[in-house]
Amino acid sequence: MLNSEGLKTNKGNVYSPSTVRGILTNEVYTGILIWNKYDKKTREKKYNDKKDWVKIDNRIPKIIDKKDFVTVQKLLRKGRK
């Protein structure tokens, strides 16, 4: 639907299934700002422990409702089995 409406990603690309999946599995799109998710000292993205993450709700504009986000996560987990 995104591609048929002519929408592009921030980089000007078409939406691929993996791009859409990345959006649907990223909590940031529900309006939560997450700090301290990655270890900035390493050159590669290494996650810090989730207990060390700092989450601030309603800090950025959301494009996915939180209830819908939870539903999608359940459907995706169900599909893996």
PDB file as gemmi writes it, atoms N, CA and C in Angstrom:
CRYST1    1.000    1.000    1.000  90.00  90.00  90.00 P 1                      
ATOM      1  N   MET A   1       0.827  -1.182   0.000  1.00  0.00           N  
ATOM      2  CA  MET A   1       0.000   0.000   0.000  1.00  0.00           C  
ATOM      3  C   MET A   1       0.884   1.262   0.000  1.00  0.00           C  
ATOM      4  N   LEU A   2       1.935   1.251   0.811  1.00  0.00           N  
ATOM      5  CA  LEU A   2       2.822   2.419   0.876  1.00  0.00           C  
ATOM      6  C   LEU A   2       3.435   2.708  -0.487  1.00  0.00           C  
ATOM      7  N   ASN A   3       3.908   1.652  -1.153  1.00  0.00           N  
ATOM      8  CA  ASN A   3       4.523   1.831  -2.464  1.00  0.00           C  
ATOM      9  C   ASN A   3       3.501   2.240  -3.523  1.00  0.00           C  
ATOM     10  N   SER A   4       2.292   1.677  -3.461  1.00  0.00           N  
ATOM     11  CA  SER A   4       1.276   2.011  -4.464  1.00  0.00           C  
ATOM     12  C   SER A   4       0.816   3.462  -4.333  1.00  0.00           C  
ATOM     13  N   GLU A   5       0.951   4.028  -3.126  1.00  0.00           N  
ATOM     14  CA  GLU A   5       0.608   5.438  -2.922  1.00  0.00           C  
ATOM     15  C   GLU A   5       1.789   6.367  -3.204  1.00  0.00           C  
ATOM     16  N   GLY A   6       2.904   5.784  -3.626  1.00  0.00           N  
ATOM     17  CA  GLY A   6       4.063   6.587  -4.001  1.00  0.00           C  
ATOM     18  C   GLY A   6       4.894   7.090  -2.830  1.00  0.00           C  
ATOM     19  N   LEU A   7       4.662   6.544  -1.643  1.00  0.00           N  
ATOM     20  CA  LEU A   7       5.435   6.967  -0.476  1.00  0.00           C  
ATOM     21  C   LEU A   7       6.825   6.345  -0.517  1.00  0.00           C  
ATOM     22  N   LYS A   8       7.801   7.067   0.004  1.00  0.00           N  
ATOM     23  CA  LYS A   8       9.188   6.602   0.028  1.00  0.00           C  
ATOM     24  C   LYS A   8       9.726   6.659   1.449  1.00  0.00           C  
ATOM     25  N   THR A   9      10.781   5.898   1.696  1.00  0.00           N  
ATOM     26  CA  THR A   9      11.454   5.943   2.984  1.00  0.00           C  
ATOM     27  C   THR A   9      12.207   7.266   3.095  1.00  0.00           C  
ATOM     28  N   ASN A  10      12.789   7.524   4.267  1.00  0.00           N  
ATOM     29  CA  ASN A  10      13.570   8.757   4.446  1.00  0.00           C  
ATOM     30  C   ASN A  10      14.730   8.851   3.466  1.00  0.00           C  
ATOM     31  N   LYS A  11      15.228   7.711   3.027  1.00  0.00           N  
ATOM     32  CA  LYS A  11      16.342   7.682   2.070  1.00  0.00           C  
ATOM     33  C   LYS A  11      15.862   7.698   0.626  1.00  0.00           C  
ATOM     34  N   GLY A  12      14.549   7.795   0.421  1.00  0.00           N  
ATOM     35  CA  GLY A  12      13.999   7.862  -0.928  1.00  0.00           C  
ATOM     36  C   GLY A  12      13.778   6.517  -1.588  1.00  0.00           C  
ATOM     37  N   ASN A  13      13.851   5.456  -0.822  1.00  0.00           N  
ATOM     38  CA  ASN A  13      13.667   4.112  -1.362  1.00  0.00           C  
ATOM     39  C   ASN A  13      12.211   3.672  -1.241  1.00  0.00           C  
ATOM     40  N   VAL A  14      11.885   2.591  -1.969  1.00  0.00           N  
ATOM     41  CA  VAL A  14      10.562   1.991  -1.818  1.00  0.00           C  
ATOM     42  C   VAL A  14      10.554   1.170  -0.535  1.00  0.00           C  
ATOM     43  N   TYR A  15       9.365   0.897  -0.026  1.00  0.00           N  
ATOM     44  CA  TYR A  15       9.232   0.094   1.183  1.00  0.00           C  
ATOM     45  C   TYR A  15       9.326  -1.385   0.844  1.00  0.00           C  
ATOM     46  N   SER A  16      10.228  -2.078   1.514  1.00  0.00           N  
ATOM     47  CA  SER A  16      10.370  -3.527   1.354  1.00  0.00           C  
ATOM     48  C   SER A  16       9.701  -4.196   2.551  1.00  0.00           C  
ATOM     49  N   PRO A  17       9.428  -5.495   2.455  1.00  0.00           N  
ATOM     50  CA  PRO A  17       8.858  -6.189   3.610  1.00  0.00           C  
ATOM     51  C   PRO A  17       9.722  -6.040   4.873  1.00  0.00           C  
ATOM     52  N   SER A  18      11.041  -6.066   4.719  1.00  0.00           N  
ATOM     53  CA  SER A  18      11.902  -5.940   5.897  1.00  0.00           C  
ATOM     54  C   SER A  18      11.845  -4.535   6.484  1.00  0.00           C  
ATOM     55  N   THR A  19      11.650  -3.512   5.651  1.00  0.00           N  
ATOM     56  CA  THR A  19      11.512  -2.145   6.153  1.00  0.00           C  
ATOM     57  C   THR A  19      10.240  -2.014   6.973  1.00  0.00           C  
ATOM     58  N   VAL A  20       9.145  -2.555   6.476  1.00  0.00           N  
ATOM     59  CA  VAL A  20       7.870  -2.490   7.187  1.00  0.00           C  
ATOM     60  C   VAL A  20       7.961  -3.289   8.487  1.00  0.00           C  
ATOM     61  N   ARG A  21       8.577  -4.457   8.430  1.00  0.00           N  
ATOM     62  CA  ARG A  21       8.751  -5.265   9.644  1.00  0.00           C  
ATOM     63  C   ARG A  21       9.582  -4.505  10.681  1.00  0.00           C  
ATOM     64  N   GLY A  22      10.619  -3.814  10.237  1.00  0.00           N  
ATOM     65  CA  GLY A  22      11.443  -3.019  11.141  1.00  0.00           C  
ATOM     66  C   GLY A  22      10.639  -1.935  11.838  1.00  0.00           C  
ATOM     67  N   ILE A  23       9.729  -1.319  11.126  1.00  0.00           N  
ATOM     68  CA  ILE A  23       8.864  -0.290  11.718  1.00  0.00           C  
ATOM     69  C   ILE A  23       7.903  -0.930  12.717  1.00  0.00           C  
ATOM     70  N   LEU A  24       7.308  -2.056  12.332  1.00  0.00           N  
ATOM     71  CA  LEU A  24       6.305  -2.707  13.178  1.00  0.00           C  
ATOM     72  C   LEU A  24       6.896  -3.342  14.433  1.00  0.00           C  
ATOM     73  N   THR A  25       8.205  -3.550  14.468  1.00  0.00           N  
ATOM     74  CA  THR A  25       8.835  -4.162  15.645  1.00  0.00           C  
ATOM     75  C   THR A  25       9.656  -3.169  16.450  1.00  0.00           C  
ATOM     76  N   ASN A  26       9.661  -1.906  16.059  1.00  0.00           N  
ATOM     77  CA  ASN A  26      10.446  -0.894  16.754  1.00  0.00           C  
ATOM     78  C   ASN A  26       9.535  -0.055  17.641  1.00  0.00           C  
ATOM     79  N   GLU A  27       9.719  -0.181  18.930  1.00  0.00           N  
ATOM     80  CA  GLU A  27       8.901   0.495  19.926  1.00  0.00           C  
ATOM     81  C   GLU A  27       8.946   2.020  19.801  1.00  0.00           C  
ATOM     82  N   VAL A  28       9.970   2.538  19.188  1.00  0.00           N  
ATOM     83  CA  VAL A  28      10.116   3.989  19.022  1.00  0.00           C  
ATOM     84  C   VAL A  28       8.923   4.576  18.265  1.00  0.00           C  
ATOM     85  N   TYR A  29       8.371   3.823  17.335  1.00  0.00           N  
ATOM     86  CA  TYR A  29       7.262   4.323  16.533  1.00  0.00           C  
ATOM     87  C   TYR A  29       5.956   4.455  17.318  1.00  0.00           C  
ATOM     88  N   THR A  30       5.954   4.014  18.579  1.00  0.00           N  
ATOM     89  CA  THR A  30       4.797   4.204  19.455  1.00  0.00           C  
ATOM     90  C   THR A  30       4.942   5.471  20.291  1.00  0.00           C  
ATOM     91  N   GLY A  31       5.977   6.261  20.030  1.00  0.00           N  
ATOM     92  CA  GLY A  31       6.184   7.525  20.728  1.00  0.00           C  
ATOM     93  C   GLY A  31       7.127   7.447  21.909  1.00  0.00           C  
ATOM     94  N   ILE A  32       7.813   6.320  22.058  1.00  0.00           N  
ATOM     95  CA  ILE A  32       8.741   6.147  23.179  1.00  0.00           C  
ATOM     96  C   ILE A  32      10.162   6.463  22.724  1.00  0.00           C  
ATOM     97  N   LEU A  33      10.795   7.371  23.432  1.00  0.00           N  
ATOM     98  CA  LEU A  33      12.196   7.688  23.190  1.00  0.00           C  
ATOM     99  C   LEU A  33      13.035   6.767  24.056  1.00  0.00           C  
ATOM    100  N   ILE A  34      14.001   6.097  23.465  1.00  0.00           N  
ATOM    101  CA  ILE A  34      14.831   5.150  24.211  1.00  0.00           C  
ATOM    102  C   ILE A  34      16.273   5.628  24.199  1.00  0.00           C  
ATOM    103  N   TRP A  35      16.829   5.840  25.389  1.00  0.00           N  
ATOM    104  CA  TRP A  35      18.229   6.232  25.564  1.00  0.00           C  
ATOM    105  C   TRP A  35      19.006   5.044  26.110  1.00  0.00           C  
ATOM    106  N   ASN A  36      20.289   5.022  25.839  1.00  0.00           N  
ATOM    107  CA  ASN A  36      21.209   4.032  26.390  1.00  0.00           C  
ATOM    108  C   ASN A  36      20.904   2.619  25.886  1.00  0.00           C  
ATOM    109  N   LYS A  37      20.385   2.508  24.677  1.00  0.00           N  
ATOM    110  CA  LYS A  37      20.070   1.204  24.108  1.00  0.00           C  
ATOM    111  C   LYS A  37      21.331   0.512  23.597  1.00  0.00           C  
ATOM    112  N   TYR A  38      22.244   1.292  23.046  1.00  0.00           N  
ATOM    113  CA  TYR A  38      23.467   0.747  22.470  1.00  0.00           C  
ATOM    114  C   TYR A  38      24.687   1.197  23.247  1.00  0.00           C  
ATOM    115  N   ASP A  39      25.719   0.376  23.187  1.00  0.00           N  
ATOM    116  CA  ASP A  39      27.007   0.736  23.767  1.00  0.00           C  
ATOM    117  C   ASP A  39      27.712   1.632  22.763  1.00  0.00           C  
ATOM    118  N   LYS A  40      27.809   2.906  23.063  1.00  0.00           N  
ATOM    119  CA  LYS A  40      28.393   3.875  22.130  1.00  0.00           C  
ATOM    120  C   LYS A  40      29.912   3.757  22.034  1.00  0.00           C  
ATOM    121  N   LYS A  41      30.541   3.038  22.963  1.00  0.00           N  
ATOM    122  CA  LYS A  41      32.000   2.916  22.964  1.00  0.00           C  
ATOM    123  C   LYS A  41      32.496   1.984  21.870  1.00  0.00           C  
ATOM    124  N   THR A  42      31.645   1.033  21.469  1.00  0.00           N  
ATOM    125  CA  THR A  42      32.051   0.095  20.429  1.00  0.00           C  
ATOM    126  C   THR A  42      31.633   0.639  19.073  1.00  0.00           C  
ATOM    127  N   ARG A  43      32.364   0.284  18.058  1.00  0.00           N  
ATOM    128  CA  ARG A  43      32.033   0.760  16.716  1.00  0.00           C  
ATOM    129  C   ARG A  43      30.793   0.055  16.159  1.00  0.00           C  
ATOM    130  N   GLU A  44      30.573  -1.166  16.585  1.00  0.00           N  
ATOM    131  CA  GLU A  44      29.389  -1.880  16.116  1.00  0.00           C  
ATOM    132  C   GLU A  44      28.262  -1.713  17.117  1.00  0.00           C  
ATOM    133  N   LYS A  45      27.060  -1.936  16.678  1.00  0.00           N  
ATOM    134  CA  LYS A  45      25.903  -1.769  17.569  1.00  0.00           C  
ATOM    135  C   LYS A  45      25.822  -2.965  18.510  1.00  0.00           C  
ATOM    136  N   LYS A  46      26.166  -2.725  19.747  1.00  0.00           N  
ATOM    137  CA  LYS A  46      26.060  -3.744  20.781  1.00  0.00           C  
ATOM    138  C   LYS A  46      25.033  -3.254  21.789  1.00  0.00           C  
ATOM    139  N   TYR A  47      24.004  -4.062  21.990  1.00  0.00           N  
ATOM    140  CA  TYR A  47      22.940  -3.665  22.909  1.00  0.00           C  
ATOM    141  C   TYR A  47      23.437  -3.676  24.352  1.00  0.00           C  
ATOM    142  N   ASN A  48      23.031  -2.659  25.108  1.00  0.00           N  
ATOM    143  CA  ASN A  48      23.192  -2.685  26.553  1.00  0.00           C  
ATOM    144  C   ASN A  48      22.079  -3.558  27.121  1.00  0.00           C  
ATOM    145  N   ASP A  49      22.202  -3.956  28.373  1.00  0.00           N  
ATOM    146  CA  ASP A  49      21.139  -4.722  29.025  1.00  0.00           C  
ATOM    147  C   ASP A  49      19.857  -3.897  29.036  1.00  0.00           C  
ATOM    148  N   LYS A  50      18.730  -4.540  28.815  1.00  0.00           N  
ATOM    149  CA  LYS A  50      17.452  -3.826  28.782  1.00  0.00           C  
ATOM    150  C   LYS A  50      17.166  -3.096  30.089  1.00  0.00           C  
ATOM    151  N   LYS A  51      17.672  -3.607  31.192  1.00  0.00           N  
ATOM    152  CA  LYS A  51      17.456  -2.942  32.480  1.00  0.00           C  
ATOM    153  C   LYS A  51      18.140  -1.581  32.537  1.00  0.00           C  
ATOM    154  N   ASP A  52      19.122  -1.353  31.672  1.00  0.00           N  
ATOM    155  CA  ASP A  52      19.847  -0.085  31.643  1.00  0.00           C  
ATOM    156  C   ASP A  52      19.250   0.924  30.648  1.00  0.00           C  
ATOM    157  N   TRP A  53      18.261   0.488  29.864  1.00  0.00           N  
ATOM    158  CA  TRP A  53      17.636   1.386  28.910  1.00  0.00           C  
ATOM    159  C   TRP A  53      16.809   2.437  29.647  1.00  0.00           C  
ATOM    160  N   VAL A  54      16.765   3.633  29.107  1.00  0.00           N  
ATOM    161  CA  VAL A  54      15.934   4.700  29.658  1.00  0.00           C  
ATOM    162  C   VAL A  54      14.847   4.980  28.634  1.00  0.00           C  
ATOM    163  N   LYS A  55      13.581   4.777  29.029  1.00  0.00           N  
ATOM    164  CA  LYS A  55      12.460   4.985  28.114  1.00  0.00           C  
ATOM    165  C   LYS A  55      11.633   6.172  28.586  1.00  0.00           C  
ATOM    166  N   ILE A  56      11.363   7.076  27.646  1.00  0.00           N  
ATOM    167  CA  ILE A  56      10.539   8.244  27.945  1.00  0.00           C  
ATOM    168  C   ILE A  56       9.335   8.201  27.012  1.00  0.00           C  
ATOM    169  N   ASP A  57       8.155   8.056  27.590  1.00  0.00           N  
ATOM    170  CA  ASP A  57       6.919   7.919  26.821  1.00  0.00           C  
ATOM    171  C   ASP A  57       6.416   9.281  26.331  1.00  0.00           C  
ATOM    172  N   ASN A  58       5.767   9.269  25.177  1.00  0.00           N  
ATOM    173  CA  ASN A  58       5.164  10.464  24.567  1.00  0.00           C  
ATOM    174  C   ASN A  58       6.179  11.584  24.339  1.00  0.00           C  
ATOM    175  N   ARG A  59       7.389  11.229  24.030  1.00  0.00           N  
ATOM    176  CA  ARG A  59       8.448  12.221  23.825  1.00  0.00           C  
ATOM    177  C   ARG A  59       8.614  12.575  22.347  1.00  0.00           C  
ATOM    178  N   ILE A  60       8.214  11.664  21.480  1.00  0.00           N  
ATOM    179  CA  ILE A  60       8.312  11.885  20.041  1.00  0.00           C  
ATOM    180  C   ILE A  60       6.964  11.530  19.413  1.00  0.00           C  
ATOM    181  N   PRO A  61       6.688  12.035  18.213  1.00  0.00           N  
ATOM    182  CA  PRO A  61       5.399  11.717  17.569  1.00  0.00           C  
ATOM    183  C   PRO A  61       5.272  10.214  17.302  1.00  0.00           C  
ATOM    184  N   LYS A  62       4.104   9.678  17.577  1.00  0.00           N  
ATOM    185  CA  LYS A  62       3.898   8.255  17.336  1.00  0.00           C  
ATOM    186  C   LYS A  62       3.133   8.053  16.037  1.00  0.00           C  
ATOM    187  N   ILE A  63       3.459   6.958  15.366  1.00  0.00           N  
ATOM    188  CA  ILE A  63       2.740   6.603  14.150  1.00  0.00           C  
ATOM    189  C   ILE A  63       2.018   5.269  14.311  1.00  0.00           C  
ATOM    190  N   ILE A  64       2.281   4.574  15.432  1.00  0.00           N  
ATOM    191  CA  ILE A  64       1.625   3.305  15.716  1.00  0.00           C  
ATOM    192  C   ILE A  64       1.022   3.381  17.112  1.00  0.00           C  
ATOM    193  N   ASP A  65      -0.250   3.061  17.223  1.00  0.00           N  
ATOM    194  CA  ASP A  65      -0.917   3.024  18.523  1.00  0.00           C  
ATOM    195  C   ASP A  65      -0.318   1.889  19.352  1.00  0.00           C  
ATOM    196  N   LYS A  66      -0.163   2.115  20.651  1.00  0.00           N  
ATOM    197  CA  LYS A  66       0.472   1.108  21.515  1.00  0.00           C  
ATOM    198  C   LYS A  66      -0.301  -0.204  21.543  1.00  0.00           C  
ATOM    199  N   LYS A  67      -1.617  -0.146  21.537  1.00  0.00           N  
ATOM    200  CA  LYS A  67      -2.415  -1.382  21.515  1.00  0.00           C  
ATOM    201  C   LYS A  67      -2.172  -2.149  20.225  1.00  0.00           C  
ATOM    202  N   ASP A  68      -2.117  -1.436  19.105  1.00  0.00           N  
ATOM    203  CA  ASP A  68      -1.837  -2.077  17.822  1.00  0.00           C  
ATOM    204  C   ASP A  68      -0.433  -2.683  17.816  1.00  0.00           C  
ATOM    205  N   PHE A  69       0.520  -1.978  18.408  1.00  0.00           N  
ATOM    206  CA  PHE A  69       1.898  -2.467  18.483  1.00  0.00           C  
ATOM    207  C   PHE A  69       1.948  -3.797  19.236  1.00  0.00           C  
ATOM    208  N   VAL A  70       1.276  -3.866  20.375  1.00  0.00           N  
ATOM    209  CA  VAL A  70       1.250  -5.096  21.176  1.00  0.00           C  
ATOM    210  C   VAL A  70       0.594  -6.219  20.383  1.00  0.00           C  
ATOM    211  N   THR A  71      -0.480  -5.928  19.699  1.00  0.00           N  
ATOM    212  CA  THR A  71      -1.168  -6.937  18.887  1.00  0.00           C  
ATOM    213  C   THR A  71      -0.253  -7.466  17.787  1.00  0.00           C  
ATOM    214  N   VAL A  72       0.449  -6.574  17.123  1.00  0.00           N  
ATOM    215  CA  VAL A  72       1.364  -6.983  16.046  1.00  0.00           C  
ATOM    216  C   VAL A  72       2.484  -7.862  16.603  1.00  0.00           C  
ATOM    217  N   GLN A  73       3.025  -7.510  17.776  1.00  0.00           N  
ATOM    218  CA  GLN A  73       4.093  -8.323  18.365  1.00  0.00           C  
ATOM    219  C   GLN A  73       3.598  -9.736  18.648  1.00  0.00           C  
ATOM    220  N   LYS A  74       2.375  -9.863  19.159  1.00  0.00           N  
ATOM    221  CA  LYS A  74       1.800 -11.185  19.428  1.00  0.00           C  
ATOM    222  C   LYS A  74       1.631 -11.973  18.130  1.00  0.00           C  
ATOM    223  N   LEU A  75       1.138 -11.304  17.087  1.00  0.00           N  
ATOM    224  CA  LEU A  75       0.951 -11.981  15.796  1.00  0.00           C  
ATOM    225  C   LEU A  75       2.287 -12.431  15.202  1.00  0.00           C  
ATOM    226  N   LEU A  76       3.299 -11.582  15.325  1.00  0.00           N  
ATOM    227  CA  LEU A  76       4.612 -11.937  14.791  1.00  0.00           C  
ATOM    228  C   LEU A  76       5.223 -13.116  15.556  1.00  0.00           C  
ATOM    229  N   ARG A  77       5.071 -13.126  16.882  1.00  0.00           N  
ATOM    230  CA  ARG A  77       5.581 -14.252  17.682  1.00  0.00           C  
ATOM    231  C   ARG A  77       4.830 -15.539  17.327  1.00  0.00           C  
ATOM    232  N   LYS A  78       3.531 -15.417  17.145  1.00  0.00           N  
ATOM    233  CA  LYS A  78       2.705 -16.570  16.789  1.00  0.00           C  
ATOM    234  C   LYS A  78       3.126 -17.135  15.436  1.00  0.00           C  
ATOM    235  N   GLY A  79       3.468 -16.234  14.496  1.00  0.00           N  
ATOM    236  CA  GLY A  79       3.879 -16.662  13.165  1.00  0.00           C  
ATOM    237  C   GLY A  79       5.213 -17.371  13.126  1.00  0.00           C  
ATOM    238  N   ARG A  80       6.050 -17.161  14.131  1.00  0.00           N  
ATOM    239  CA  ARG A  80       7.369 -17.810  14.186  1.00  0.00           C  
ATOM    240  C   ARG A  80       7.285 -19.273  14.577  1.00  0.00           C  
ATOM    241  N   LYS A  81       6.207 -19.653  15.247  1.00  0.00           N  
ATOM    242  CA  LYS A  81       6.087 -21.028  15.757  1.00  0.00           C  
ATOM    243  C   LYS A  81       5.733 -21.998  14.695  1.00  0.00           C  
TER     244      LYS A  81                                                      
END                                                                             
